[in-house]
Amino acid sequence: MLSRNEQQQLRAIEQWFEISDPELTRSLREGRVRQWNLGRRLLCLVLMVTGVGLIGLGAVAGNVLLLFVGILSLTTGVCLRIGALRP
């Protein structure tokens, strides 16, 4: 159980959030989770799989360009995926 002072402080923090970021407050109250569409998921998956494939092919063939493009593709896919996880 919170003390009266702690309850007042908590309410002040809630009011600050309501004023500063009403969209966040609304989504927290409603319990909505941001969904990202199937196209973005597929893009991330394709970029990561292509990147891994190109890295493997570049390592076997000894081709630096394939390695570079594979690393670039894999990194882009991972960054898009991480960016989608953030609120």
PEWO-V977945 format. One record per backbone hydrogen bond with DSSP energy under -1.0 kcal/mol. NH is the residue of the N-H (numbers start at 1). CO is the residue of the C=O. E is the energy in kcal/mol with one decimal. If there is no record, write none. Layout:
nh->[NH & NH]
co->[CO & CO]
e->[E & E]
This chain:
nh->[7 & 8 & 9 & 10 & 11 & 12 & 13 & 14 & 15 & 16 & 17 & 18 & 19 & 20 & 21 & 25 & 26 & 27 & 28 & 29 & 30 & 31 & 32 & 41 & 42 & 43 & 44 & 45 & 46 & 47 & 48 & 49 & 50 & 51 & 52 & 53 & 54 & 55 & 56 & 57 & 58 & 59 & 60 & 61 & 62 & 63 & 67 & 68 & 69 & 70 & 71 & 72 & 73 & 74 & 75 & 76 & 77 & 78 & 79 & 80 & 81 & 82 & 83 & 84]
co->[3 & 4 & 5 & 6 & 7 & 8 & 9 & 10 & 11 & 12 & 13 & 14 & 15 & 16 & 17 & 21 & 22 & 23 & 24 & 25 & 26 & 27 & 27 & 37 & 38 & 39 & 40 & 41 & 42 & 43 & 44 & 45 & 46 & 47 & 48 & 49 & 50 & 51 & 52 & 53 & 54 & 55 & 56 & 57 & 58 & 58 & 63 & 64 & 65 & 66 & 67 & 68 & 69 & 70 & 71 & 72 & 73 & 74 & 75 & 76 & 77 & 78 & 79 & 80]
e->[-2.3 & -2.0 & -2.4 & -2.5 & -2.2 & -2.2 & -2.1 & -2.4 & -2.4 & -2.1 & -2.3 & -2.4 & -2.0 & -3.0 & -2.6 & -2.1 & -2.6 & -2.3 & -2.4 & -2.2 & -2.3 & -1.3 & -1.1 & -1.6 & -2.7 & -2.3 & -2.3 & -2.5 & -3.1 & -2.5 & -2.4 & -2.7 & -2.7 & -2.2 & -2.3 & -2.4 & -2.8 & -2.3 & -2.4 & -2.7 & -2.8 & -2.2 & -2.3 & -2.8 & -1.3 & -1.5 & -1.7 & -2.6 & -2.7 & -2.4 & -2.6 & -2.5 & -2.6 & -2.7 & -2.5 & -2.2 & -2.3 & -2.4 & -2.6 & -2.4 & -2.0 & -2.8 & -2.6 & -1.6]
